[in-house]
Amino acid sequence: MKIIEVVAAIILKDDKIFATQRGYGEFKEMWEFPGGKIEPGESRELALKREIQEELGIDITIDKFLCTTEYDYPSFHLTMHCYLCGIKAGEIELREHKSARWLTTELLDSVEWLPADKEVVEVLKQTKH
């Protein structure tokens, strides 16, 4: 089975967590934490900063490692490294996603998360951030 390794940003602001909705592909309409694939030779942190700049047009701070989650999708195995982040500079611009929301911890279950991201949501509910 193909293995895909990605990084994801849990962007925090005013006690809210940033969630993005896919507007494309097999999981269109479902929600996820923004991020993407790590390129060969790239560190996780560098990949995360690059992906967020590409997807949202902002510079982020990477404040703390949160968790790594593993999930078997039908056609690949996903390893996702998640980091708590803040906005360093810029205004969020949705370049790849259909929609986005700032959610309080209590509202995290109000959207339909991608399977791998559901595990991260459960970690966030148990974590002081």
C-alpha positions in Angstrom: 0.0 0.0 0.0 1.2 3.5 -0.9 2.3 5.6 2.1 1.8 9.3 2.1 3.4 11.5 4.8 1.9 14.9 5.4 1.9 17.8 7.9 -1.1 19.7 9.1 -1.5 23.1 10.9 -3.9 23.5 13.8 -4.1 27.3 13.5 -5.3 28.9 16.8 -6.6 32.4 17.3 -8.7 33.8 20.1 -9.5 30.3 21.5 -10.7 29.1 18.1 -9.3 26.5 15.7 -9.2 27.1 11.9 -10.8 24.4 9.8 -11.0 24.2 6.0 -13.4 22.5 3.6 -12.3 20.6 0.5 -13.7 21.8 -2.8 -12.2 19.0 -4.9 -11.4 15.3 -5.1 -12.7 12.1 -3.5 -13.4 13.8 -0.1 -15.0 17.0 -1.5 -17.2 18.9 1.0 -15.4 17.2 4.0 -13.4 19.3 6.5 -9.7 19.1 7.3 -6.8 20.9 8.9 -4.8 22.7 6.2 -1.4 21.3 5.2 0.1 18.9 2.7 2.8 16.6 1.6 6.4 16.8 2.7 8.7 17.2 -0.3 12.0 15.1 -0.5 14.7 16.7 1.6 12.3 19.0 3.4 11.8 19.1 7.2 8.3 18.8 8.6 8.4 22.4 9.8 9.6 23.8 6.4 6.9 21.7 4.6 4.2 23.0 6.9 5.2 26.7 6.4 5.4 26.2 2.6 2.1 24.4 2.4 0.2 27.0 4.4 1.8 29.9 2.4 0.7 28.1 -0.8 -2.9 27.2 0.4 -3.7 30.2 2.6 -1.3 33.0 1.7 -0.1 33.5 5.3 3.1 33.0 7.3 2.6 30.9 10.4 4.5 30.3 13.7 4.9 26.6 14.6 4.3 26.7 18.3 4.1 23.1 19.4 3.9 19.5 18.1 0.5 18.1 18.9 0.4 14.5 17.5 1.0 12.1 14.7 -2.0 10.1 13.4 -2.0 7.1 11.1 -5.0 6.2 9.0 -5.6 3.6 6.3 -7.7 5.1 3.4 -8.8 2.6 0.7 -5.9 3.4 -1.7 -3.1 4.6 0.6 -1.8 4.8 4.2 -1.6 8.3 5.6 0.8 9.5 8.3 -0.1 13.0 9.4 2.1 15.1 11.7 0.0 17.9 13.4 1.3 21.1 14.9 -0.3 23.9 16.9 0.3 27.1 15.0 -0.4 30.8 15.0 -0.6 33.5 12.3 2.6 35.4 12.0 1.7 37.6 9.0 -0.9 38.1 6.3 -4.6 37.7 5.8 -6.1 34.3 5.1 -6.9 33.7 1.5 -8.6 30.4 0.4 -6.6 29.3 -2.6 -7.4 25.6 -2.6 -10.4 25.2 -0.2 -14.1 25.8 -0.8 -14.8 27.2 2.6 -13.3 27.8 6.1 -14.5 28.3 9.7 -13.0 29.3 13.0 -14.4 26.8 15.5 -14.4 26.7 19.3 -13.5 23.3 20.8 -17.2 22.8 21.6 -18.1 23.3 17.9 -15.4 20.9 16.5 -18.1 18.2 15.9 -20.3 20.6 13.9 -18.5 19.8 10.6 -17.9 16.5 8.8 -14.1 15.8 9.2 -12.0 13.6 7.0 -11.3 10.3 8.8 -7.7 11.0 9.7 -8.6 14.5 11.0 -11.3 13.1 13.3 -8.5 11.5 15.4 -6.8 14.9 15.7 -10.1 16.5 16.7 -10.4 14.0 19.6 -6.8 14.9 20.7 -7.7 18.7 20.6 -10.8 18.1 22.8 -8.5 16.6 25.5 -5.7 19.3 25.1 -5.4 22.7 26.7 -4.2 24.9 23.8 
